[in-house]
């Protein structure tokens, strides 16, 4: 049997490709481009009630060879759009949602507990709890963006956090940590993966939870996570390489937020959510 998880998805041209190229491309920390091997991509409902992505007439698979099954039509359409947008070569770096879905199915499914534990650890040193004591403008920006989220966390989650000036660590209460634990979902794997991605990209599980619960939107969340960085840009200007990294990270975060928003709407509409790949 070929090691290439995309073998069944080849365009019907008969053209030979490296048997492991596509798999390596999506597993690499620095994704490599591979030649486009399909004519078109589309989303399609299946008999199980979820949605698949078709490359030509064959279902998209993860690097682990699982068929990609998504719980909402909107997510399937977004994944299909990433594949359809590829030109002569498939560039995984431009496909953040596909990579997130792959990670959820191949990595997070069956391993949710350690992923949640990583997010819970953020509560002990959340970005929102560490404040500048000067300059006055930065202090005001942090208060305006962060205090409403902390107030929401206390009211909605029962989590009261202690603030600190500077970078000296401050210990949070067991009750606050436990409240974050209760607020984080345990399923489906795709949602947990998306929340974990947002937490690491923003540096704040509280920002992530506020987005997850609909308290804030993506732009507000992303801006809140970059108060300090934006302040420094105002003072010193933007670095081109840093700006490029930030754009890449924002694309990753937007993909994760799209999952969170779609699954929240699906759960409200149906009372339950299927796991990706289920």
C-alpha positions as CSV (number, residue, x, y, z in Angstrom):
1,X,0.0,0.0,0.0
2,X,1.3,3.5,-0.9
3,X,2.4,5.8,2.0
4,X,0.7,8.7,0.3
5,X,-2.6,9.6,2.0
6,X,-3.7,11.6,-1.0
7,X,-3.2,8.7,-3.5
8,X,-7.0,8.2,-3.7
9,X,-7.4,11.9,-4.5
10,X,-5.2,12.1,-7.5
11,X,-6.6,14.0,-10.5
12,X,-7.4,11.5,-13.3
13,X,-4.4,12.4,-15.4
14,X,-2.3,9.4,-14.5
15,X,0.6,11.6,-13.7
16,X,3.1,10.1,-11.2
17,X,4.0,12.0,-8.0
18,X,6.3,11.4,-5.1
19,X,4.5,8.9,-2.9
20,X,5.1,10.8,0.3
21,X,5.2,14.4,-0.9
22,X,1.7,15.5,0.1
23,X,1.9,13.8,3.5
24,X,5.2,15.5,4.3
25,X,4.0,18.8,3.1
26,X,1.2,18.9,5.7
27,X,3.2,17.4,8.5
28,X,6.3,19.6,8.2
29,X,6.7,22.5,10.6
30,X,7.7,24.5,7.4
31,X,5.1,23.2,5.0
32,X,6.4,22.5,1.4
33,X,4.5,23.0,-1.7
34,X,3.4,20.1,-3.9
35,X,2.0,20.0,-7.4
36,X,-1.8,20.4,-7.6
37,X,-3.2,16.9,-8.2
38,X,-6.9,17.6,-8.6
39,X,-9.2,19.7,-10.9
40,X,-11.7,21.1,-8.4
41,X,-12.7,21.2,-4.8
42,X,-16.3,21.3,-3.3
43,X,-18.2,20.6,-0.2
44,X,-20.8,17.8,-0.1
45,X,-23.3,16.4,2.5
46,X,-23.1,12.7,3.2
47,X,-25.6,10.2,4.5
48,X,-24.3,10.4,8.1
49,X,-25.5,14.0,8.3
50,X,-22.1,15.7,8.2
51,X,-20.1,17.2,5.4
52,X,-17.0,16.1,3.4
53,X,-14.7,18.0,1.0
54,X,-14.4,16.5,-2.4
55,X,-11.3,16.9,-4.6
56,X,-12.8,16.0,-7.9
57,X,-15.1,13.2,-6.8
58,X,-13.1,11.8,-4.0
59,X,-13.1,12.7,-0.3
60,X,-10.3,14.7,1.2
61,X,-8.2,12.8,3.7
62,X,-5.8,13.9,6.5
63,X,-2.1,13.0,6.5
64,X,-3.2,10.2,8.8
65,X,-5.5,8.9,6.0
66,X,-8.8,9.7,7.8
67,X,-11.6,11.1,5.7
68,X,-12.2,14.7,6.6
69,X,-15.7,14.9,8.0
70,X,-17.0,18.3,9.2
71,X,-20.0,19.1,11.3
72,X,-21.2,22.1,9.4
73,X,-21.6,23.0,5.7
74,X,-20.0,26.4,6.2
75,X,-16.8,24.8,7.5
76,X,-16.7,22.3,4.7
77,X,-17.1,25.1,2.2
78,X,-14.3,27.1,3.8
79,X,-11.9,24.1,3.6
80,X,-13.0,23.4,0.0
81,X,-12.3,27.1,-0.8
82,X,-8.7,26.7,0.5
83,X,-8.1,23.8,-1.8
84,X,-9.9,25.5,-4.8
85,X,-7.8,28.6,-4.3
86,X,-4.5,26.7,-4.9
87,X,-2.9,27.3,-8.3
88,X,-0.3,25.1,-10.0
89,X,1.1,24.1,-6.6
90,X,-0.7,23.3,-3.3
91,X,0.9,25.4,-0.5
92,X,-0.1,24.2,3.0
93,X,1.1,27.5,4.4
94,X,-1.9,29.2,2.8
95,X,-4.4,26.7,4.2
96,X,-4.7,27.3,7.9
97,X,-8.1,25.8,8.3
98,X,-7.1,22.6,6.5
99,X,-4.1,22.3,8.8
100,X,-6.2,22.9,11.9
101,X,-8.7,20.2,10.8
102,X,-5.9,17.8,10.1
103,X,-4.5,18.4,13.6
104,X,-7.8,18.0,15.2
105,X,-8.6,14.6,13.5
106,X,-5.1,13.1,13.6
107,X,-3.8,14.6,16.8
108,X,-6.4,16.0,19.2
109,X,-9.0,13.3,18.7
110,X,-8.4,10.8,21.5
111,X,-5.9,13.2,23.2
112,X,-8.2,16.0,24.3
113,X,-7.1,15.9,28.0
114,X,-3.5,17.1,27.5
115,X,-4.7,19.8,25.1
116,X,-7.1,21.1,27.6
117,X,-4.5,20.9,30.3
118,X,-2.2,23.1,28.2
119,X,-5.0,25.8,28.0
120,X,-5.7,25.6,31.7
121,X,-2.1,26.3,32.4
122,X,-2.5,29.6,30.6
123,X,-4.9,30.7,33.3
124,X,-2.0,30.7,35.8
125,X,-0.1,33.3,33.8
126,X,-2.7,34.9,31.5
127,X,-1.7,37.9,29.4
128,X,-4.6,40.0,30.8
129,X,-3.2,39.7,34.4
130,X,0.2,41.3,33.7
131,X,-0.1,45.1,33.4
132,X,2.3,47.9,32.6
133,X,2.7,50.5,35.3
134,X,3.8,53.1,32.7
135,X,3.5,54.9,30.3
136,X,0.1,56.2,31.0
137,X,-1.2,55.7,27.5
138,X,-0.3,52.0,27.5
139,X,-1.8,51.5,30.9
140,X,-5.1,53.1,29.7
141,X,-5.1,50.9,26.5
142,X,-4.7,47.7,28.6
143,X,-7.4,48.7,31.0
144,X,-9.8,49.6,28.2
145,X,-9.3,46.3,26.3
146,X,-8.7,43.9,29.2
147,X,-10.7,45.0,32.1
148,X,-14.1,44.2,30.5
149,X,-13.0,40.7,29.7
150,X,-11.8,40.1,33.3
151,X,-15.1,41.5,34.5
152,X,-17.0,39.1,32.2
153,X,-14.9,36.2,33.4
154,X,-15.8,37.0,37.0
155,X,-19.5,37.4,36.4
156,X,-20.1,34.7,33.8
157,X,-17.5,32.1,34.8
158,X,-17.0,32.8,38.5
159,X,-13.3,33.3,37.9
160,X,-11.7,36.2,39.7
161,X,-8.1,36.9,38.7
162,X,-5.3,38.8,40.5
163,X,-3.5,41.5,38.6
164,X,0.2,42.3,38.7
165,X,2.3,45.2,37.5
166,X,5.4,44.2,35.4
167,X,6.5,40.6,34.8
168,X,6.9,39.2,38.3
169,X,4.6,36.1,38.5
170,X,1.4,36.3,40.6
171,X,-0.3,33.2,41.8
172,X,-3.9,32.7,40.8
173,X,-6.5,31.0,43.1
174,X,-7.5,27.4,42.7
175,X,-11.0,28.6,42.3
176,X,-10.1,30.8,39.3
177,X,-8.2,28.0,37.6
178,X,-11.1,25.5,38.3
179,X,-13.5,28.0,36.7
180,X,-11.5,28.1,33.5
181,X,-11.4,24.3,33.6
182,X,-15.2,24.1,33.8
183,X,-15.6,26.7,31.0
184,X,-13.5,24.8,28.5
185,X,-15.4,22.2,26.5
186,X,-14.2,18.6,26.4
187,X,-15.5,17.9,22.9
188,X,-15.6,17.9,20.0
189,X,-11.9,17.6,19.2
190,X,-12.1,20.2,16.4
191,X,-13.5,22.8,18.8
192,X,-10.8,21.9,21.4
193,X,-8.1,22.2,18.8
194,X,-9.5,25.6,17.6
195,X,-9.6,26.9,21.2
196,X,-6.1,25.7,21.9
197,X,-4.8,27.4,18.7
198,X,-6.5,30.7,19.7
199,X,-5.1,30.4,23.3
200,X,-1.5,30.0,22.1
201,X,-1.8,32.7,19.4
202,X,-3.3,35.3,21.7
203,X,-1.5,34.3,24.9
204,X,-4.7,34.4,26.8
205,X,-7.2,31.7,27.6
206,X,-9.5,34.4,28.9
207,X,-9.6,36.2,25.6
208,X,-10.2,32.8,24.0
209,X,-13.1,32.0,26.3
210,X,-14.7,35.4,25.8
211,X,-14.6,34.7,22.0
212,X,-15.9,31.2,22.5
213,X,-18.9,32.4,24.6
214,X,-19.7,35.2,22.2
215,X,-18.7,38.0,24.5
216,X,-16.3,39.5,22.0
217,X,-15.7,39.1,18.3
218,X,-12.5,38.1,16.5
219,X,-11.2,41.6,15.8
220,X,-11.6,42.7,19.4
221,X,-9.9,39.5,20.6
222,X,-7.0,39.9,18.2
223,X,-6.5,43.6,19.1
224,X,-6.7,42.8,22.8
225,X,-3.9,40.3,22.4
226,X,-1.6,42.8,20.7
227,X,-2.0,45.9,22.9
228,X,1.7,45.9,23.9
229,X,2.9,45.1,20.4
230,X,0.8,47.8,18.8
231,X,2.0,50.3,21.4
232,X,5.6,49.6,20.4
233,X,4.8,49.9,16.7
234,X,3.4,53.3,17.3
235,X,6.6,54.3,19.0
236,X,9.2,52.7,16.8
237,X,7.4,51.6,13.7
238,X,6.8,48.2,12.2
239,X,9.4,45.6,11.4
240,X,8.7,43.9,8.0
241,X,9.5,40.4,9.1
242,X,7.6,40.8,12.3
243,X,4.6,42.1,10.4
244,X,4.7,39.1,8.0
245,X,4.8,36.7,11.0
246,X,1.8,38.6,12.5
247,X,-0.2,38.3,9.3
248,X,0.5,34.6,9.2
249,X,-0.5,34.2,12.8
250,X,-3.7,36.2,12.2
251,X,-4.7,33.9,9.4
252,X,-4.2,31.0,11.8
253,X,-6.3,32.7,14.4
254,X,-9.1,33.6,12.0
255,X,-9.3,30.0,10.9
256,X,-9.6,28.9,14.5
257,X,-12.2,31.6,15.2
258,X,-14.2,30.4,12.2
259,X,-14.4,26.9,13.7
260,X,-15.5,28.3,17.1
261,X,-18.2,30.5,15.5
262,X,-19.5,27.8,13.2
263,X,-19.7,25.2,16.0
264,X,-21.3,27.6,18.4
265,X,-24.0,28.3,15.9
266,X,-24.4,24.6,15.1
267,X,-24.8,23.7,18.8
268,X,-27.4,26.4,19.2
269,X,-29.3,25.3,16.2
270,X,-29.3,21.5,16.8
271,X,-28.5,21.1,20.5
272,X,-25.4,19.0,19.6
273,X,-22.3,19.1,17.5
274,X,-20.5,16.3,15.7
275,X,-16.8,15.9,16.0
276,X,-14.7,16.4,12.9
277,X,-13.7,13.0,11.5
278,X,-16.3,11.3,13.7
